[in-house]
Amino acid sequence: MTSKILRHPTQPLEVQPGRKISDLTEGMRLTAFQGRKLAETVDVWSRILRERKITIWLGMAGAMVPAGMRRLISYLIKRRMIDVLVTTGANLYHDLYEARGRKHYIGSHMVDDIKLRKNRVDRIYDVFADETGFYKTDLWIEKSFCPKLVDGYAYSSREIIYELGKLLDKSAIEKDSIIVSAYRNGVPIFCPALNDSSLGFSIMFANRRRNRRIILDSLKDVEESSRITEMADPTAVIYIGGGVPKNFIQQTAVIASYQTRHDRSHSYAIQISTDVPMWGGLSGCTFEEAQSWGKIKRRAKKVMCYSEATIALPIVVHALAEKFKRLKREVPVFEWSKGAKLKLSYEKRTL
């Protein structure tokens, strides 16, 4: 019995100058703790990309764009290493902010925040931003973007972000934007907490100050997203952090299973997060717990990597880029019509 348990020895990592990141993560599979989990993240994501006709969800919480992760997410979209993005209004707002030529700045958490306030500088831990630039971005949303939206029409967040991508595609200074990349590559973006952001309240200001009637229909978000999981089989979920994006994607499996009377639980699952399960929050809940709800398949390939995302994500994305210099996939193509109706087909692409 002992010989069956003690079959795979750990393998100490060697220093190899010039080694590729993907080779490093391959070696980390034989180490331990979260280093091994980081390597398993690359391994499971690679399996996902080799799967036939799979739809890949990415949920992204946290201040990833101010933290410098924007181009990594844009790369994943353009290479179709993900197919649907669910994120916070804040990430989309900061992406818009940078797409229009604004910057976030290297700062410090050891600072006098009252002094920052006097100078109209906002702080996200060790990142600084110009509040005057935020105000100008708010006005641009209100004055330039909102006139593109139709009064009285009930928009899903996906439709609003699509329209924003259409406008930014023509006017953005920084084209390597998440919103623009998604628009150009047919990747839908859902933002179930759009109103909980500067993007949301700027649209509200258009309604209040300009006598508009722009409607955000949150239930339409649920309808559209669940239709994706109803029609797509298999599906994979990848979570950067937790929060609303994680729960929103998880619930598509439950709704889809109810609706179709077939198991539409997700077949692959990855999470990179610092959240832990013992406090009972959804952000930290394990995939085993999710299996009790029918969100994750019983035999799903899954990995939970406890790491801060700005450390893990650059390593994982670079490893994938090395492993898939030419990626052949049958990517899902989403065609939406009125009433949240979806036509889903697959197209062979070399990316």
C-alpha positions as CSV (number, residue, x, y, z in Angstrom):
1,M,0.0,0.0,0.0
2,T,2.8,2.4,0.9
3,S,4.4,1.9,-2.5
4,K,1.2,2.9,-4.2
5,I,1.0,6.1,-2.2
6,L,4.6,7.1,-2.4
7,R,5.0,6.9,-6.1
8,H,5.8,10.4,-7.3
9,P,8.8,12.2,-5.6
10,T,9.1,15.9,-5.6
11,Q,11.8,17.3,-7.9
12,P,13.9,20.3,-6.8
13,L,13.9,23.1,-9.3
14,E,17.3,23.8,-10.9
15,V,18.5,27.3,-11.9
16,Q,18.6,27.3,-15.7
17,P,19.5,30.7,-17.2
18,G,17.4,31.5,-20.3
19,R,14.8,28.9,-19.4
20,K,11.3,29.6,-20.9
21,I,8.5,30.4,-18.5
22,S,6.5,27.5,-19.8
23,D,9.5,25.2,-19.0
24,L,9.7,26.7,-15.5
25,T,6.0,26.0,-14.8
26,E,6.4,22.5,-16.2
27,G,9.2,22.0,-13.6
28,M,7.0,23.5,-10.9
29,R,4.5,20.7,-11.3
30,L,6.9,18.5,-9.4
31,T,7.3,21.0,-6.5
32,A,4.7,21.8,-3.8
33,F,2.2,24.2,-2.3
34,Q,1.0,27.1,-4.5
35,G,3.9,26.8,-6.9
36,R,2.6,23.4,-8.0
37,K,-1.0,24.9,-8.1
38,L,0.3,27.6,-10.4
39,A,1.8,25.0,-12.7
40,E,-1.5,23.0,-12.6
41,T,-3.3,26.2,-13.6
42,V,-1.2,26.3,-16.8
43,D,-1.8,22.6,-17.3
44,V,-5.6,22.7,-16.9
45,W,-5.9,25.9,-19.1
46,S,-3.9,24.1,-21.8
47,R,-6.3,21.1,-21.6
48,I,-9.2,23.5,-22.0
49,L,-7.6,25.0,-25.2
50,R,-7.2,21.6,-26.7
51,E,-10.9,20.7,-26.1
52,R,-13.3,20.6,-29.0
53,K,-16.1,23.1,-29.2
54,I,-15.7,24.4,-25.7
55,T,-16.8,27.8,-24.5
56,I,-14.4,29.5,-22.0
57,W,-15.8,31.9,-19.4
58,L,-13.4,34.4,-17.7
59,G,-14.5,36.1,-14.5
60,M,-12.3,39.0,-13.4
61,A,-12.8,40.9,-10.1
62,G,-10.4,43.3,-8.3
63,A,-8.6,46.4,-9.7
64,M,-6.8,44.5,-12.5
65,V,-6.6,47.3,-15.0
66,P,-5.1,49.9,-12.7
67,A,-2.7,47.2,-11.6
68,G,-1.4,46.8,-15.1
69,M,-3.1,43.6,-16.3
70,R,-5.1,45.2,-19.2
71,R,-2.9,44.0,-22.0
72,L,-2.8,40.4,-20.6
73,I,-6.6,40.3,-20.7
74,S,-6.6,41.9,-24.2
75,Y,-4.1,39.2,-25.3
76,L,-6.4,36.4,-24.0
77,I,-9.3,37.9,-25.9
78,K,-7.4,38.4,-29.2
79,R,-6.0,34.9,-29.1
80,R,-9.4,33.5,-28.1
81,M,-8.0,31.8,-25.0
82,I,-11.3,33.0,-23.5
83,D,-14.7,33.4,-25.2
84,V,-16.8,35.3,-22.7
85,L,-15.7,37.9,-20.1
86,V,-17.6,38.8,-16.9
87,T,-16.0,41.7,-15.0
88,T,-16.7,44.6,-12.7
89,G,-17.8,48.1,-13.9
90,A,-14.6,49.4,-12.3
91,N,-12.3,47.4,-14.6
92,L,-14.3,48.5,-17.6
93,Y,-14.2,52.1,-16.5
94,H,-10.5,52.0,-16.0
95,D,-10.0,50.3,-19.3
96,L,-12.0,53.1,-21.0
97,Y,-9.9,55.6,-19.1
98,E,-6.7,54.2,-20.4
99,A,-8.1,53.6,-23.9
100,R,-8.7,57.4,-24.1
101,G,-5.0,58.1,-23.4
102,R,-5.1,58.5,-19.6
103,K,-2.6,56.8,-17.2
104,H,-2.5,55.2,-13.8
105,Y,0.7,56.0,-11.9
106,I,3.1,54.2,-9.6
107,G,2.5,55.4,-6.1
108,S,2.9,54.1,-2.5
109,H,0.6,52.9,0.2
110,M,2.9,54.9,2.7
111,V,1.4,58.3,1.9
112,D,-0.6,61.1,3.4
113,D,-4.1,60.4,1.9
114,I,-5.4,63.7,3.1
115,K,-2.7,65.4,1.0
116,L,-3.7,63.3,-1.9
117,R,-7.3,64.4,-1.5
118,K,-6.3,68.0,-1.5
119,N,-4.4,67.5,-4.8
120,R,-7.3,65.5,-6.3
121,V,-5.3,62.3,-6.5
122,D,-7.1,59.0,-5.9
123,R,-5.2,55.9,-4.5
124,I,-5.7,52.2,-5.1
125,Y,-3.2,50.7,-2.7
126,D,0.1,51.7,-4.4
127,V,-1.4,53.1,-7.6
128,F,-2.3,56.8,-8.1
129,A,-4.8,58.3,-10.5
130,D,-5.8,61.8,-11.5
131,E,-9.3,62.6,-10.3
132,T,-9.6,65.4,-12.8
133,G,-9.0,62.8,-15.6
134,F,-11.8,60.6,-14.1
135,Y,-14.1,63.6,-14.1
136,K,-13.4,64.3,-17.8
137,T,-14.0,60.6,-18.5
138,D,-17.3,60.8,-16.7
139,L,-18.3,63.7,-18.9
140,W,-17.2,61.9,-22.0
141,I,-19.5,59.0,-21.1
142,E,-22.4,61.4,-20.5
143,K,-21.9,63.7,-23.5
144,S,-20.3,61.5,-26.2
145,F,-21.3,57.9,-25.4
146,C,-24.8,58.1,-24.0
147,P,-26.1,59.9,-27.1
148,K,-25.4,56.7,-29.0
149,L,-27.9,54.8,-26.8
150,V,-31.6,54.7,-27.5
151,D,-34.2,56.0,-25.0
152,G,-36.6,53.4,-23.7
153,Y,-34.8,50.4,-25.0
154,A,-33.9,47.8,-22.3
155,Y,-30.2,47.1,-22.6
156,S,-28.3,44.3,-21.2
157,S,-24.9,45.2,-19.9
158,R,-23.5,43.2,-22.8
159,E,-25.3,45.4,-25.3
160,I,-24.1,48.6,-23.6
161,I,-20.5,47.5,-23.6
162,Y,-20.8,46.4,-27.2
163,E,-21.9,49.9,-28.2
164,L,-19.1,51.3,-26.1
165,G,-16.6,49.1,-28.0
166,K,-18.1,50.2,-31.3
167,L,-17.5,53.9,-30.4
168,L,-14.0,53.3,-28.9
169,D,-12.9,51.3,-31.9
170,K,-13.1,54.5,-33.9
171,S,-11.8,56.9,-31.3
172,A,-9.5,55.2,-28.8
173,I,-5.9,56.3,-28.5
174,E,-4.9,53.0,-26.9
175,K,-6.3,50.3,-29.2
176,D,-5.0,47.5,-27.0
177,S,-8.1,47.9,-24.8
178,I,-10.2,45.1,-23.3
179,I,-13.4,46.7,-24.5
180,V,-12.0,47.3,-28.0
181,S,-10.4,43.9,-28.3
182,A,-13.7,42.2,-27.3
183,Y,-15.6,44.2,-29.8
184,R,-13.2,43.4,-32.6
185,N,-13.1,39.7,-31.8
186,G,-16.7,38.9,-31.0
187,V,-16.2,38.3,-27.3
188,P,-19.2,39.3,-25.3
189,I,-18.6,41.2,-22.0
190,F,-21.1,41.1,-19.2
191,C,-21.0,43.5,-16.3
192,P,-23.7,42.4,-13.8
193,A,-22.8,45.2,-11.4
194,L,-22.5,47.9,-14.0
195,N,-24.4,50.4,-11.9
196,D,-21.8,49.9,-9.1
197,S,-19.2,52.0,-11.0
198,S,-18.3,55.3,-12.5
199,L,-19.5,53.9,-15.9
200,G,-22.9,53.2,-14.4
201,F,-23.4,56.5,-12.6
202,S,-22.2,58.5,-15.6
203,I,-25.1,56.9,-17.6
204,M,-27.4,57.7,-14.7
205,F,-26.2,61.4,-14.9
206,A,-27.2,61.4,-18.6
207,N,-30.7,60.4,-17.5
208,R,-30.9,62.9,-14.7
209,R,-29.2,65.9,-16.3
210,R,-30.0,65.5,-19.9
211,N,-33.6,64.1,-19.6
212,R,-32.6,60.8,-21.1
213,R,-34.3,57.4,-20.5
214,I,-31.5,54.9,-20.8
215,I,-32.6,51.6,-19.3
216,L,-30.3,48.8,-17.9
217,D,-32.1,45.5,-17.6
218,S,-30.3,43.3,-15.2
219,L,-32.6,40.4,-15.7
220,K,-31.7,40.5,-19.4
221,D,-28.1,39.9,-18.4
222,V,-29.2,36.7,-16.6
223,E,-31.2,35.6,-19.6
224,E,-28.4,36.2,-22.1
225,S,-25.7,34.6,-20.0
226,S,-27.7,31.5,-19.1
227,R,-28.5,30.9,-22.8
228,I,-24.7,30.7,-23.5
229,T,-24.3,27.9,-21.0
230,E,-27.6,26.2,-22.1
231,M,-26.3,26.0,-25.7
232,A,-22.6,25.4,-25.1
233,D,-21.3,22.0,-24.0
234,P,-18.7,21.7,-22.6
235,T,-17.9,24.9,-20.8
236,A,-14.9,26.0,-18.7
237,V,-14.7,28.7,-16.1
238,I,-11.6,30.7,-15.1
239,Y,-11.8,33.1,-12.2
240,I,-9.3,35.9,-11.4
241,G,-10.5,36.8,-7.9
242,G,-14.1,36.1,-7.0
243,G,-16.9,38.5,-6.2
244,V,-19.9,39.1,-8.5
245,P,-18.2,37.9,-11.7
246,K,-17.6,34.4,-10.1
247,N,-21.2,34.0,-8.8
248,F,-22.7,35.3,-12.1
249,I,-20.9,32.7,-14.1
250,Q,-21.5,29.9,-11.6
251,Q,-25.2,30.6,-11.7
252,T,-25.4,30.1,-15.5
253,A,-24.8,26.4,-14.9
254,V,-27.7,26.1,-12.4
255,I,-30.1,28.1,-14.6
256,A,-29.1,26.1,-17.7
257,S,-29.6,22.8,-16.0
258,Y,-33.0,23.8,-14.8
259,Q,-34.0,25.1,-18.2
260,T,-32.7,22.2,-20.3
261,R,-33.3,19.4,-17.8
262,H,-29.8,18.2,-18.6
263,D,-26.5,18.7,-16.6
264,R,-24.9,21.9,-17.8
265,S,-22.4,22.1,-15.0
266,H,-19.0,23.5,-16.0
267,S,-16.5,20.8,-17.1
268,Y,-13.3,22.7,-16.2
269,A,-12.6,25.2,-13.4
270,I,-9.7,27.4,-12.5
271,Q,-9.5,30.1,-9.8
272,I,-6.6,32.4,-8.9
273,S,-7.5,34.1,-5.6
274,T,-6.3,35.0,-2.1
275,D,-9.8,34.4,-0.7
276,V,-10.3,31.4,1.5
277,P,-13.4,29.2,2.2
278,M,-13.8,29.2,6.0
279,W,-15.5,32.6,6.2
280,G,-18.4,31.3,4.0
281,G,-18.1,33.8,1.2
282,L,-18.7,32.9,-2.4
283,S,-15.3,34.4,-3.5
284,G,-13.4,31.8,-1.4
285,C,-15.8,28.9,-1.8
286,T,-14.1,25.8,-3.2
287,F,-15.0,24.0,-6.4
288,E,-16.0,21.0,-4.3
289,E,-18.6,23.2,-2.5
290,A,-19.7,24.4,-6.0
291,Q,-20.3,20.8,-7.0
292,S,-22.9,20.4,-4.3
293,W,-24.9,23.1,-6.1
294,G,-24.4,21.6,-9.6
295,K,-22.2,24.4,-10.7
296,I,-19.2,22.3,-11.4
297,K,-19.3,18.7,-12.9
298,R,-18.6,15.8,-10.6
299,R,-15.5,14.8,-12.7
300,A,-14.4,18.3,-13.7
301,K,-10.8,19.1,-14.1
302,K,-10.2,21.8,-11.5
303,V,-7.5,23.7,-9.8
304,M,-7.5,26.4,-7.1
305,C,-4.4,28.5,-6.9
306,Y,-4.1,30.7,-3.8
307,S,-2.1,33.6,-5.1
308,E,-2.4,37.3,-5.7
309,A,-3.5,37.7,-9.3
310,T,-0.8,40.3,-10.3
311,I,1.8,37.7,-9.5
312,A,0.2,34.6,-11.0
313,L,-1.6,36.0,-14.1
314,P,1.5,37.3,-15.9
315,I,3.3,33.9,-15.4
316,V,0.3,31.9,-16.6
317,V,-0.4,34.0,-19.6
318,H,3.2,34.0,-20.7
319,A,3.4,30.2,-20.3
320,L,0.3,29.8,-22.4
321,A,1.7,32.1,-25.1
322,E,4.8,30.0,-25.3
323,K,2.9,26.7,-25.4
324,F,0.4,27.9,-28.0
325,K,2.4,29.9,-30.6
326,R,-0.2,28.8,-33.1
327,L,-3.6,28.0,-31.5
328,K,-6.1,26.0,-33.5
329,R,-9.6,26.2,-32.0
330,E,-13.2,25.9,-32.9
331,V,-14.2,29.1,-31.3
332,P,-17.9,29.9,-30.4
333,V,-19.5,32.6,-32.5
334,F,-22.4,34.4,-30.8
335,E,-25.2,36.0,-32.9
336,W,-27.7,37.9,-30.8
337,S,-31.2,39.0,-31.8
338,K,-34.0,40.8,-30.1
339,G,-35.4,39.3,-26.9
340,A,-32.0,38.0,-25.8
341,K,-32.2,35.2,-28.4
342,L,-28.9,33.6,-29.2
343,K,-27.6,31.6,-32.1
344,L,-24.4,29.8,-31.2
345,S,-22.1,28.2,-33.9
346,Y,-18.5,27.3,-34.0
347,E,-15.8,28.4,-36.4
348,K,-12.4,26.8,-36.9
349,R,-9.6,29.4,-36.5
350,T,-5.8,29.4,-36.3
351,L,-4.9,32.1,-33.8
